[in-house]
Amino acid sequence: MAVVLQTQEKTLIAILSGEIDHHCARPMRGEIDEKIEQCQPEVLVLDFAGVTFMDSSGIGLIMGRHRCMEEIGGEVIIRNPPAHIRRVMRISGMERIAHIQMDAPEGRQDV
């Protein structure tokens, strides 16, 4: 599992790839939290396009980052989760705490 962090103005983008399980979630949380503390973004985008597997640790990762962002008045956007991961997110209620956004083929964003 890897995380690449990018900043664009007041947005922090965490590009995730590979598997998110209990072995790799902790270091990922640490990297993302450190960058949130450093940058104080208004928006955190968690890009799941490259994620192949996610267990409950991934849900915990989202919930914890939501709490971090809530503390500084920001929001979380989950971008491009694969269908099987999107289904888990919807069942677990992630739509109540974060926007789930899919890139549309013609460049529009569906929320």
PARO-234831 format. One record per atom (N, C-alpha, C, O): residue in three letters; atom name; x, y, z. Coordinates in Angstrom, 1 decimal. Layout:
<recs>
+-----+------+--------+--------+--------+
: res : atom :     xx :     yy :     zz :
+-----+------+--------+--------+--------+
: ALA :   CA :      X :      Y :      Z :
...
+-----+------+--------+--------+--------+
</recs>
This chain:
<recs>
+-----+------+--------+--------+--------+
: res : atom :     xx :     yy :     zz :
+-----+------+--------+--------+--------+
: MET :    N :    0.8 :   -1.2 :    0.0 :
: MET :   CA :    0.0 :    0.0 :    0.0 :
: MET :    C :    0.9 :    1.2 :    0.0 :
: MET :    O :    1.9 :    1.3 :    0.7 :
: ALA :    N :    0.5 :    2.2 :   -0.8 :
: ALA :   CA :    1.3 :    3.4 :   -0.9 :
: ALA :    C :    0.3 :    4.6 :   -0.8 :
: ALA :    O :   -0.8 :    4.5 :   -1.2 :
: VAL :    N :    0.8 :    5.7 :   -0.4 :
: VAL :   CA :    0.1 :    6.9 :   -0.4 :
: VAL :    C :    1.0 :    8.0 :   -0.9 :
: VAL :    O :    2.1 :    8.2 :   -0.4 :
: VAL :    N :    0.5 :    8.8 :   -1.9 :
: VAL :   CA :    1.2 :    9.9 :   -2.4 :
: VAL :    C :    0.4 :   11.1 :   -2.1 :
: VAL :    O :   -0.8 :   11.2 :   -2.3 :
: LEU :    N :    1.1 :   12.1 :   -1.4 :
: LEU :   CA :    0.4 :   13.3 :   -1.0 :
: LEU :    C :    0.7 :   14.5 :   -1.9 :
: LEU :    O :    1.9 :   14.8 :   -2.2 :
: GLN :    N :   -0.3 :   15.2 :   -2.3 :
: GLN :   CA :   -0.2 :   16.4 :   -3.1 :
: GLN :    C :   -1.0 :   17.5 :   -2.5 :
: GLN :    O :   -2.1 :   17.3 :   -2.0 :
: THR :    N :   -0.6 :   18.7 :   -2.7 :
: THR :   CA :   -1.4 :   19.9 :   -2.3 :
: THR :    C :   -1.6 :   20.8 :   -3.5 :
: THR :    O :   -0.8 :   20.9 :   -4.4 :
: GLN :    N :   -2.9 :   21.3 :   -3.5 :
: GLN :   CA :   -3.3 :   22.2 :   -4.5 :
: GLN :    C :   -4.1 :   23.3 :   -3.8 :
: GLN :    O :   -5.3 :   23.1 :   -3.4 :
: GLU :    N :   -3.5 :   24.5 :   -3.6 :
: GLU :   CA :   -4.1 :   25.6 :   -2.9 :
: GLU :    C :   -4.5 :   25.1 :   -1.5 :
: GLU :    O :   -3.7 :   24.7 :   -0.7 :
: LYS :    N :   -5.8 :   25.1 :   -1.2 :
: LYS :   CA :   -6.3 :   24.7 :    0.1 :
: LYS :    C :   -6.8 :   23.2 :    0.1 :
: LYS :    O :   -7.6 :   22.9 :    1.0 :
: THR :    N :   -6.3 :   22.4 :   -0.8 :
: THR :   CA :   -6.8 :   21.0 :   -0.9 :
: THR :    C :   -5.5 :   20.1 :   -0.7 :
: THR :    O :   -4.5 :   20.3 :   -1.3 :
: LEU :    N :   -5.7 :   19.1 :    0.1 :
: LEU :   CA :   -4.7 :   18.0 :    0.2 :
: LEU :    C :   -5.3 :   16.8 :   -0.4 :
: LEU :    O :   -6.4 :   16.4 :   -0.1 :
: ILE :    N :   -4.5 :   16.2 :   -1.4 :
: ILE :   CA :   -4.9 :   15.0 :   -2.1 :
: ILE :    C :   -4.1 :   13.9 :   -1.7 :
: ILE :    O :   -2.8 :   13.9 :   -1.8 :
: ALA :    N :   -4.7 :   12.8 :   -1.2 :
: ALA :   CA :   -4.0 :   11.6 :   -0.8 :
: ALA :    C :   -4.3 :   10.5 :   -1.9 :
: ALA :    O :   -5.5 :   10.0 :   -1.9 :
: ILE :    N :   -3.4 :   10.2 :   -2.7 :
: ILE :   CA :   -3.6 :    9.2 :   -3.7 :
: ILE :    C :   -3.2 :    7.8 :   -3.2 :
: ILE :    O :   -2.0 :    7.6 :   -2.9 :
: LEU :    N :   -4.2 :    6.9 :   -3.0 :
: LEU :   CA :   -3.9 :    5.6 :   -2.4 :
: LEU :    C :   -3.8 :    4.6 :   -3.4 :
: LEU :    O :   -4.5 :    4.7 :   -4.5 :
: SER :    N :   -3.0 :    3.5 :   -3.2 :
: SER :   CA :   -2.9 :    2.4 :   -4.1 :
: SER :    C :   -2.6 :    1.1 :   -3.4 :
: SER :    O :   -2.1 :    1.1 :   -2.3 :
: GLY :    N :   -3.0 :    0.0 :   -4.0 :
: GLY :   CA :   -2.8 :   -1.3 :   -3.5 :
: GLY :    C :   -3.9 :   -1.7 :   -2.5 :
: GLY :    O :   -5.0 :   -1.4 :   -2.7 :
: GLU :    N :   -3.5 :   -2.4 :   -1.4 :
: GLU :   CA :   -4.4 :   -2.9 :   -0.4 :
: GLU :    C :   -4.4 :   -2.0 :    0.8 :
: GLU :    O :   -3.3 :   -1.5 :    1.2 :
: ILE :    N :   -5.6 :   -1.8 :    1.4 :
: ILE :   CA :   -5.6 :   -1.1 :    2.7 :
: ILE :    C :   -6.1 :   -2.1 :    3.7 :
: ILE :    O :   -7.3 :   -2.5 :    3.7 :
: ASP :    N :   -5.2 :   -2.6 :    4.6 :
: ASP :   CA :   -5.6 :   -3.5 :    5.6 :
: ASP :    C :   -4.9 :   -3.1 :    6.9 :
: ASP :    O :   -4.3 :   -2.0 :    6.9 :
: HIS :    N :   -5.0 :   -3.8 :    8.0 :
: HIS :   CA :   -4.5 :   -3.4 :    9.3 :
: HIS :    C :   -3.0 :   -3.3 :    9.3 :
: HIS :    O :   -2.5 :   -2.5 :   10.1 :
: HIS :    N :   -2.3 :   -3.9 :    8.4 :
: HIS :   CA :   -0.8 :   -3.8 :    8.3 :
: HIS :    C :   -0.4 :   -2.5 :    7.8 :
: HIS :    O :    0.7 :   -2.0 :    8.3 :
: CYS :    N :   -1.1 :   -1.9 :    6.9 :
: CYS :   CA :   -0.6 :   -0.7 :    6.2 :
: CYS :    C :   -1.4 :    0.6 :    6.6 :
: CYS :    O :   -0.9 :    1.7 :    6.3 :
: ALA :    N :   -2.5 :    0.4 :    7.2 :
: ALA :   CA :   -3.4 :    1.6 :    7.5 :
: ALA :    C :   -2.7 :    2.5 :    8.5 :
: ALA :    O :   -2.8 :    3.7 :    8.3 :
: ARG :    N :   -2.0 :    2.0 :    9.5 :
: ARG :   CA :   -1.4 :    2.9 :   10.5 :
: ARG :    C :   -0.4 :    3.8 :   10.0 :
: ARG :    O :   -0.5 :    5.0 :   10.2 :
: PRO :    N :    0.6 :    3.4 :    9.2 :
: PRO :   CA :    1.6 :    4.3 :    8.6 :
: PRO :    C :    0.9 :    5.3 :    7.7 :
: PRO :    O :    1.3 :    6.5 :    7.6 :
: MET :    N :   -0.1 :    4.9 :    6.9 :
: MET :   CA :   -0.8 :    5.8 :    6.0 :
: MET :    C :   -1.5 :    6.9 :    6.8 :
: MET :    O :   -1.4 :    8.1 :    6.5 :
: ARG :    N :   -2.2 :    6.5 :    7.9 :
: ARG :   CA :   -2.8 :    7.5 :    8.8 :
: ARG :    C :   -1.8 :    8.5 :    9.3 :
: ARG :    O :   -2.1 :    9.7 :    9.3 :
: GLY :    N :   -0.7 :    8.0 :    9.7 :
: GLY :   CA :    0.4 :    8.9 :   10.2 :
: GLY :    C :    0.8 :    9.9 :    9.2 :
: GLY :    O :    0.9 :   11.1 :    9.5 :
: GLU :    N :    1.1 :    9.5 :    7.9 :
: GLU :   CA :    1.5 :   10.4 :    6.9 :
: GLU :    C :    0.5 :   11.4 :    6.5 :
: GLU :    O :    0.8 :   12.6 :    6.4 :
: ILE :    N :   -0.8 :   11.0 :    6.4 :
: ILE :   CA :   -1.9 :   11.9 :    6.1 :
: ILE :    C :   -2.1 :   12.9 :    7.2 :
: ILE :    O :   -2.2 :   14.1 :    7.0 :
: ASP :    N :   -2.1 :   12.4 :    8.4 :
: ASP :   CA :   -2.4 :   13.3 :    9.6 :
: ASP :    C :   -1.3 :   14.3 :    9.7 :
: ASP :    O :   -1.5 :   15.5 :   10.0 :
: GLU :    N :    0.0 :   13.9 :    9.5 :
: GLU :   CA :    1.1 :   14.9 :    9.6 :
: GLU :    C :    0.9 :   16.0 :    8.5 :
: GLU :    O :    1.2 :   17.1 :    8.8 :
: LYS :    N :    0.5 :   15.6 :    7.3 :
: LYS :   CA :    0.4 :   16.6 :    6.3 :
: LYS :    C :   -0.9 :   17.5 :    6.6 :
: LYS :    O :   -0.8 :   18.7 :    6.3 :
: ILE :    N :   -1.9 :   16.9 :    7.1 :
: ILE :   CA :   -3.1 :   17.8 :    7.5 :
: ILE :    C :   -2.6 :   18.8 :    8.6 :
: ILE :    O :   -3.0 :   20.0 :    8.4 :
: GLU :    N :   -1.9 :   18.4 :    9.6 :
: GLU :   CA :   -1.4 :   19.3 :   10.6 :
: GLU :    C :   -0.5 :   20.4 :   10.0 :
: GLU :    O :   -0.6 :   21.5 :   10.4 :
: GLN :    N :    0.3 :   20.0 :    9.1 :
: GLN :   CA :    1.2 :   20.9 :    8.5 :
: GLN :    C :    0.5 :   21.9 :    7.5 :
: GLN :    O :    0.8 :   23.1 :    7.6 :
: CYS :    N :   -0.4 :   21.5 :    6.7 :
: CYS :   CA :   -1.0 :   22.3 :    5.7 :
: CYS :    C :   -2.3 :   23.0 :    6.1 :
: CYS :    O :   -2.7 :   24.0 :    5.5 :
: GLN :    N :   -3.0 :   22.4 :    7.0 :
: GLN :   CA :   -4.3 :   22.9 :    7.5 :
: GLN :    C :   -5.3 :   23.1 :    6.2 :
: GLN :    O :   -5.8 :   24.2 :    6.0 :
: PRO :    N :   -5.5 :   22.0 :    5.4 :
: PRO :   CA :   -6.3 :   22.2 :    4.2 :
: PRO :    C :   -7.8 :   22.4 :    4.5 :
: PRO :    O :   -8.3 :   22.0 :    5.6 :
: GLU :    N :   -8.5 :   22.9 :    3.6 :
: GLU :   CA :  -10.0 :   23.0 :    3.7 :
: GLU :    C :  -10.6 :   21.8 :    3.2 :
: GLU :    O :  -11.7 :   21.4 :    3.7 :
: VAL :    N :  -10.0 :   21.1 :    2.3 :
: VAL :   CA :  -10.5 :   19.8 :    1.7 :
: VAL :    C :   -9.5 :   18.8 :    1.7 :
: VAL :    O :   -8.3 :   19.0 :    1.4 :
: LEU :    N :   -9.8 :   17.6 :    2.1 :
: LEU :   CA :   -9.0 :   16.4 :    2.0 :
: LEU :    C :   -9.6 :   15.5 :    1.0 :
: LEU :    O :  -10.8 :   15.0 :    1.2 :
: VAL :    N :   -8.9 :   15.2 :   -0.1 :
: VAL :   CA :   -9.4 :   14.2 :   -1.1 :
: VAL :    C :   -8.7 :   12.9 :   -0.9 :
: VAL :    O :   -7.4 :   12.9 :   -1.0 :
: LEU :    N :   -9.4 :   11.9 :   -0.7 :
: LEU :   CA :   -8.8 :   10.5 :   -0.6 :
: LEU :    C :   -9.2 :    9.8 :   -1.9 :
: LEU :    O :  -10.3 :    9.4 :   -2.2 :
: ASP :    N :   -8.2 :    9.7 :   -2.8 :
: ASP :   CA :   -8.4 :    9.1 :   -4.1 :
: ASP :    C :   -8.1 :    7.6 :   -4.0 :
: ASP :    O :   -7.0 :    7.2 :   -3.8 :
: PHE :    N :   -9.2 :    6.9 :   -4.2 :
: PHE :   CA :   -9.2 :    5.4 :   -4.1 :
: PHE :    C :   -9.1 :    4.7 :   -5.4 :
: PHE :    O :   -9.2 :    3.5 :   -5.4 :
: ALA :    N :   -8.8 :    5.4 :   -6.5 :
: ALA :   CA :   -8.8 :    4.8 :   -7.8 :
: ALA :    C :   -7.9 :    3.6 :   -7.9 :
: ALA :    O :   -8.2 :    2.6 :   -8.6 :
: GLY :    N :   -6.7 :    3.7 :   -7.2 :
: GLY :   CA :   -5.7 :    2.6 :   -7.3 :
: GLY :    C :   -5.8 :    1.5 :   -6.2 :
: GLY :    O :   -4.9 :    0.7 :   -6.1 :
: VAL :    N :   -6.9 :    1.6 :   -5.4 :
: VAL :   CA :   -7.0 :    0.6 :   -4.3 :
: VAL :    C :   -7.7 :   -0.6 :   -4.8 :
: VAL :    O :   -8.7 :   -0.6 :   -5.4 :
: THR :    N :   -7.0 :   -1.8 :   -4.5 :
: THR :   CA :   -7.5 :   -3.1 :   -5.0 :
: THR :    C :   -8.2 :   -3.9 :   -4.0 :
: THR :    O :   -9.1 :   -4.7 :   -4.3 :
: PHE :    N :   -8.0 :   -3.6 :   -2.7 :
: PHE :   CA :   -8.6 :   -4.3 :   -1.6 :
: PHE :    C :   -8.7 :   -3.4 :   -0.4 :
: PHE :    O :   -7.8 :   -2.6 :   -0.2 :
: MET :    N :   -9.8 :   -3.5 :    0.4 :
: MET :   CA :   -9.9 :   -2.7 :    1.6 :
: MET :    C :  -10.7 :   -3.4 :    2.6 :
: MET :    O :  -11.8 :   -3.9 :    2.3 :
: ASP :    N :  -10.2 :   -3.6 :    3.8 :
: ASP :   CA :  -11.0 :   -4.1 :    4.9 :
: ASP :    C :  -11.5 :   -3.0 :    5.8 :
: ASP :    O :  -11.5 :   -1.8 :    5.4 :
: SER :    N :  -11.9 :   -3.4 :    7.0 :
: SER :   CA :  -12.5 :   -2.3 :    7.9 :
: SER :    C :  -11.4 :   -1.3 :    8.3 :
: SER :    O :  -11.8 :   -0.2 :    8.8 :
: SER :    N :  -10.2 :   -1.6 :    8.1 :
: SER :   CA :   -9.1 :   -0.6 :    8.4 :
: SER :    C :   -9.3 :    0.6 :    7.5 :
: SER :    O :   -9.0 :    1.8 :    7.9 :
: GLY :    N :   -9.7 :    0.4 :    6.3 :
: GLY :   CA :  -10.0 :    1.5 :    5.3 :
: GLY :    C :  -11.1 :    2.4 :    5.8 :
: GLY :    O :  -11.0 :    3.6 :    5.7 :
: ILE :    N :  -12.2 :    1.8 :    6.3 :
: ILE :   CA :  -13.3 :    2.6 :    6.9 :
: ILE :    C :  -12.8 :    3.4 :    8.1 :
: ILE :    O :  -13.1 :    4.6 :    8.2 :
: GLY :    N :  -12.0 :    2.8 :    8.9 :
: GLY :   CA :  -11.4 :    3.5 :   10.0 :
: GLY :    C :  -10.5 :    4.6 :    9.6 :
: GLY :    O :  -10.5 :    5.7 :   10.2 :
: LEU :    N :   -9.7 :    4.4 :    8.5 :
: LEU :   CA :   -8.9 :    5.5 :    8.0 :
: LEU :    C :   -9.7 :    6.7 :    7.5 :
: LEU :    O :   -9.4 :    7.8 :    7.8 :
: ILE :    N :  -10.8 :    6.4 :    6.9 :
: ILE :   CA :  -11.7 :    7.5 :    6.4 :
: ILE :    C :  -12.3 :    8.2 :    7.6 :
: ILE :    O :  -12.3 :    9.4 :    7.7 :
: MET :    N :  -12.8 :    7.4 :    8.6 :
: MET :   CA :  -13.5 :    8.1 :    9.8 :
: MET :    C :  -12.5 :    8.9 :   10.6 :
: MET :    O :  -12.9 :   10.0 :   11.0 :
: GLY :    N :  -11.3 :    8.4 :   10.7 :
: GLY :   CA :  -10.3 :    9.2 :   11.5 :
: GLY :    C :   -9.9 :   10.5 :   10.8 :
: GLY :    O :   -9.7 :   11.5 :   11.4 :
: ARG :    N :   -9.8 :   10.4 :    9.4 :
: ARG :   CA :   -9.4 :   11.6 :    8.7 :
: ARG :    C :  -10.6 :   12.6 :    8.7 :
: ARG :    O :  -10.4 :   13.8 :    8.7 :
: HIS :    N :  -11.8 :   12.1 :    8.7 :
: HIS :   CA :  -13.0 :   12.9 :    8.8 :
: HIS :    C :  -12.9 :   13.7 :   10.1 :
: HIS :    O :  -13.2 :   14.9 :   10.2 :
: ARG :    N :  -12.6 :   13.0 :   11.2 :
: ARG :   CA :  -12.5 :   13.7 :   12.5 :
: ARG :    C :  -11.4 :   14.8 :   12.5 :
: ARG :    O :  -11.6 :   15.9 :   13.0 :
: CYS :    N :  -10.3 :   14.4 :   11.9 :
: CYS :   CA :   -9.2 :   15.4 :   11.8 :
: CYS :    C :   -9.6 :   16.7 :   11.1 :
: CYS :    O :   -9.4 :   17.8 :   11.5 :
: MET :    N :  -10.3 :   16.4 :    9.9 :
: MET :   CA :  -10.7 :   17.6 :    9.1 :
: MET :    C :  -11.8 :   18.3 :    9.8 :
: MET :    O :  -11.9 :   19.6 :    9.7 :
: GLU :    N :  -12.7 :   17.7 :   10.5 :
: GLU :   CA :  -13.8 :   18.3 :   11.2 :
: GLU :    C :  -13.2 :   19.3 :   12.2 :
: GLU :    O :  -13.8 :   20.4 :   12.5 :
: GLU :    N :  -12.2 :   18.9 :   12.9 :
: GLU :   CA :  -11.5 :   19.7 :   13.9 :
: GLU :    C :  -11.0 :   21.0 :   13.4 :
: GLU :    O :  -11.0 :   22.0 :   14.1 :
: ILE :    N :  -10.6 :   21.1 :   12.1 :
: ILE :   CA :  -10.1 :   22.3 :   11.5 :
: ILE :    C :  -11.1 :   22.9 :   10.6 :
: ILE :    O :  -10.8 :   23.9 :    9.8 :
: GLY :    N :  -12.3 :   22.4 :   10.6 :
: GLY :   CA :  -13.4 :   23.1 :    9.8 :
: GLY :    C :  -13.4 :   22.6 :    8.3 :
: GLY :    O :  -13.9 :   23.3 :    7.5 :
: GLY :    N :  -12.7 :   21.5 :    8.0 :
: GLY :   CA :  -12.6 :   21.1 :    6.7 :
: GLY :    C :  -13.6 :   19.9 :    6.3 :
: GLY :    O :  -14.3 :   19.5 :    7.2 :
: GLU :    N :  -13.5 :   19.4 :    5.1 :
: GLU :   CA :  -14.3 :   18.3 :    4.7 :
: GLU :    C :  -13.5 :   17.3 :    4.0 :
: GLU :    O :  -12.3 :   17.5 :    3.6 :
: VAL :    N :  -14.1 :   16.1 :    3.8 :
: VAL :   CA :  -13.4 :   14.9 :    3.1 :
: VAL :    C :  -14.2 :   14.6 :    1.9 :
: VAL :    O :  -15.4 :   14.5 :    1.9 :
: ILE :    N :  -13.5 :   14.3 :    0.8 :
: ILE :   CA :  -14.1 :   13.8 :   -0.4 :
: ILE :    C :  -13.4 :   12.5 :   -0.7 :
: ILE :    O :  -12.1 :   12.4 :   -0.7 :
: ILE :    N :  -14.2 :   11.5 :   -1.0 :
: ILE :   CA :  -13.6 :   10.2 :   -1.4 :
: ILE :    C :  -13.8 :   10.2 :   -2.9 :
: ILE :    O :  -14.9 :   10.2 :   -3.4 :
: ARG :    N :  -12.7 :   10.0 :   -3.6 :
: ARG :   CA :  -12.7 :   10.1 :   -5.1 :
: ARG :    C :  -12.4 :    8.7 :   -5.7 :
: ARG :    O :  -11.5 :    8.0 :   -5.3 :
: ASN :    N :  -13.3 :    8.4 :   -6.7 :
: ASN :   CA :  -13.1 :    7.2 :   -7.6 :
: ASN :    C :  -12.8 :    5.9 :   -6.9 :
: ASN :    O :  -12.0 :    5.1 :   -7.3 :
: PRO :    N :  -13.6 :    5.5 :   -5.9 :
: PRO :   CA :  -13.5 :    4.2 :   -5.3 :
: PRO :    C :  -14.0 :    3.1 :   -6.4 :
: PRO :    O :  -15.0 :    3.4 :   -7.0 :
: PRO :    N :  -13.3 :    2.0 :   -6.5 :
: PRO :   CA :  -13.8 :    1.0 :   -7.4 :
: PRO :    C :  -15.2 :    0.5 :   -6.9 :
: PRO :    O :  -15.5 :    0.6 :   -5.7 :
: ALA :    N :  -15.9 :   -0.1 :   -7.8 :
: ALA :   CA :  -17.3 :   -0.5 :   -7.4 :
: ALA :    C :  -17.4 :   -1.3 :   -6.2 :
: ALA :    O :  -18.3 :   -1.1 :   -5.3 :
: HIS :    N :  -16.6 :   -2.3 :   -6.0 :
: HIS :   CA :  -16.7 :   -3.2 :   -4.8 :
: HIS :    C :  -16.3 :   -2.5 :   -3.5 :
: HIS :    O :  -16.9 :   -2.8 :   -2.5 :
: ILE :    N :  -15.4 :   -1.5 :   -3.6 :
: ILE :   CA :  -15.1 :   -0.7 :   -2.4 :
: ILE :    C :  -16.2 :    0.4 :   -2.2 :
: ILE :    O :  -16.5 :    0.6 :   -1.0 :
: ARG :    N :  -16.7 :    0.9 :   -3.2 :
: ARG :   CA :  -17.8 :    1.9 :   -3.1 :
: ARG :    C :  -19.0 :    1.3 :   -2.4 :
: ARG :    O :  -19.7 :    1.9 :   -1.6 :
: ARG :    N :  -19.3 :    0.0 :   -2.8 :
: ARG :   CA :  -20.4 :   -0.7 :   -2.1 :
: ARG :    C :  -20.2 :   -0.8 :   -0.6 :
: ARG :    O :  -21.1 :   -0.6 :    0.2 :
: VAL :    N :  -19.0 :   -1.2 :   -0.2 :
: VAL :   CA :  -18.7 :   -1.3 :    1.2 :
: VAL :    C :  -18.8 :    0.1 :    1.9 :
: VAL :    O :  -19.3 :    0.2 :    3.0 :
: MET :    N :  -18.4 :    1.1 :    1.2 :
: MET :   CA :  -18.5 :    2.5 :    1.8 :
: MET :    C :  -19.9 :    2.9 :    2.0 :
: MET :    O :  -20.3 :    3.4 :    3.0 :
: ARG :    N :  -20.8 :    2.6 :    1.0 :
: ARG :   CA :  -22.2 :    3.0 :    1.1 :
: ARG :    C :  -22.9 :    2.2 :    2.2 :
: ARG :    O :  -23.6 :    2.7 :    3.0 :
: ILE :    N :  -22.6 :    0.9 :    2.3 :
: ILE :   CA :  -23.2 :    0.0 :    3.4 :
: ILE :    C :  -22.8 :    0.5 :    4.7 :
: ILE :    O :  -23.6 :    0.5 :    5.7 :
: SER :    N :  -21.5 :    0.9 :    4.9 :
: SER :   CA :  -21.0 :    1.4 :    6.2 :
: SER :    C :  -21.4 :    2.8 :    6.5 :
: SER :    O :  -21.0 :    3.3 :    7.6 :
: GLY :    N :  -22.1 :    3.5 :    5.6 :
: GLY :   CA :  -22.5 :    4.9 :    5.9 :
: GLY :    C :  -21.5 :    6.0 :    5.6 :
: GLY :    O :  -21.7 :    7.1 :    6.2 :
: MET :    N :  -20.5 :    5.7 :    4.9 :
: MET :   CA :  -19.5 :    6.7 :    4.6 :
: MET :    C :  -20.1 :    8.0 :    3.9 :
: MET :    O :  -19.5 :    9.0 :    4.0 :
: GLU :    N :  -21.2 :    7.8 :    3.2 :
: GLU :   CA :  -21.8 :    8.9 :    2.5 :
: GLU :    C :  -22.3 :   10.0 :    3.4 :
: GLU :    O :  -22.5 :   11.2 :    3.1 :
: ARG :    N :  -22.5 :    9.6 :    4.7 :
: ARG :   CA :  -23.0 :   10.6 :    5.7 :
: ARG :    C :  -21.8 :   11.5 :    6.2 :
: ARG :    O :  -22.1 :   12.6 :    6.7 :
: ILE :    N :  -20.6 :   11.1 :    6.1 :
: ILE :   CA :  -19.5 :   11.9 :    6.6 :
: ILE :    C :  -18.6 :   12.4 :    5.5 :
: ILE :    O :  -17.7 :   13.3 :    5.7 :
: ALA :    N :  -18.7 :   11.8 :    4.3 :
: ALA :   CA :  -17.8 :   12.3 :    3.2 :
: ALA :    C :  -18.5 :   12.2 :    1.9 :
: ALA :    O :  -19.3 :   11.3 :    1.7 :
: HIS :    N :  -18.2 :   13.1 :    1.0 :
: HIS :   CA :  -18.8 :   13.0 :   -0.4 :
: HIS :    C :  -18.0 :   11.9 :   -1.1 :
: HIS :    O :  -16.8 :   11.8 :   -1.1 :
: ILE :    N :  -18.8 :   11.1 :   -1.9 :
: ILE :   CA :  -18.2 :   10.1 :   -2.7 :
: ILE :    C :  -18.3 :   10.6 :   -4.2 :
: ILE :    O :  -19.4 :   10.9 :   -4.6 :
: GLN :    N :  -17.2 :   10.8 :   -4.8 :
: GLN :   CA :  -17.2 :   11.5 :   -6.1 :
: GLN :    C :  -16.5 :   10.6 :   -7.1 :
: GLN :    O :  -15.4 :   10.0 :   -6.9 :
: MET :    N :  -17.2 :   10.5 :   -8.3 :
: MET :   CA :  -16.6 :    9.7 :   -9.4 :
: MET :    C :  -16.3 :   10.6 :  -10.5 :
: MET :    O :  -17.1 :   11.5 :  -10.9 :
: ASP :    N :  -15.1 :   10.5 :  -11.2 :
: ASP :   CA :  -14.8 :   11.2 :  -12.4 :
: ASP :    C :  -15.6 :   10.7 :  -13.5 :
: ASP :    O :  -15.6 :    9.5 :  -13.8 :
: ALA :    N :  -16.4 :   11.6 :  -14.2 :
: ALA :   CA :  -17.2 :   11.2 :  -15.3 :
: ALA :    C :  -16.3 :   11.2 :  -16.5 :
: ALA :    O :  -15.4 :   11.9 :  -16.6 :
: PRO :    N :  -16.6 :   10.3 :  -17.5 :
: PRO :   CA :  -15.8 :   10.2 :  -18.7 :
: PRO :    C :  -15.6 :   11.5 :  -19.5 :
: PRO :    O :  -14.6 :   11.8 :  -20.0 :
: GLU :    N :  -16.7 :   12.4 :  -19.5 :
: GLU :   CA :  -16.6 :   13.6 :  -20.2 :
: GLU :    C :  -16.0 :   14.7 :  -19.3 :
: GLU :    O :  -16.1 :   15.9 :  -19.7 :
: GLY :    N :  -15.4 :   14.4 :  -18.2 :
: GLY :   CA :  -14.7 :   15.4 :  -17.4 :
: GLY :    C :  -15.6 :   16.0 :  -16.3 :
: GLY :    O :  -15.1 :   16.7 :  -15.4 :
: ARG :    N :  -16.9 :   15.7 :  -16.3 :
: ARG :   CA :  -17.7 :   16.2 :  -15.2 :
: ARG :    C :  -17.5 :   15.3 :  -14.0 :
: ARG :    O :  -17.1 :   14.2 :  -14.0 :
: GLN :    N :  -17.9 :   15.8 :  -12.8 :
: GLN :   CA :  -17.8 :   15.1 :  -11.5 :
: GLN :    C :  -19.2 :   14.8 :  -11.1 :
: GLN :    O :  -20.1 :   15.7 :  -11.0 :
: ASP :    N :  -19.5 :   13.5 :  -10.8 :
: ASP :   CA :  -20.7 :   13.1 :  -10.1 :
: ASP :    C :  -20.5 :   12.9 :   -8.7 :
: ASP :    O :  -19.5 :   12.3 :   -8.3 :
: VAL :    N :  -21.4 :   13.4 :   -7.8 :
: VAL :   CA :  -21.2 :   13.3 :   -6.4 :
: VAL :    C :  -22.1 :   12.2 :   -5.9 :
: VAL :    O :  -22.1 :   11.9 :   -4.7 :
+-----+------+--------+--------+--------+
</recs>
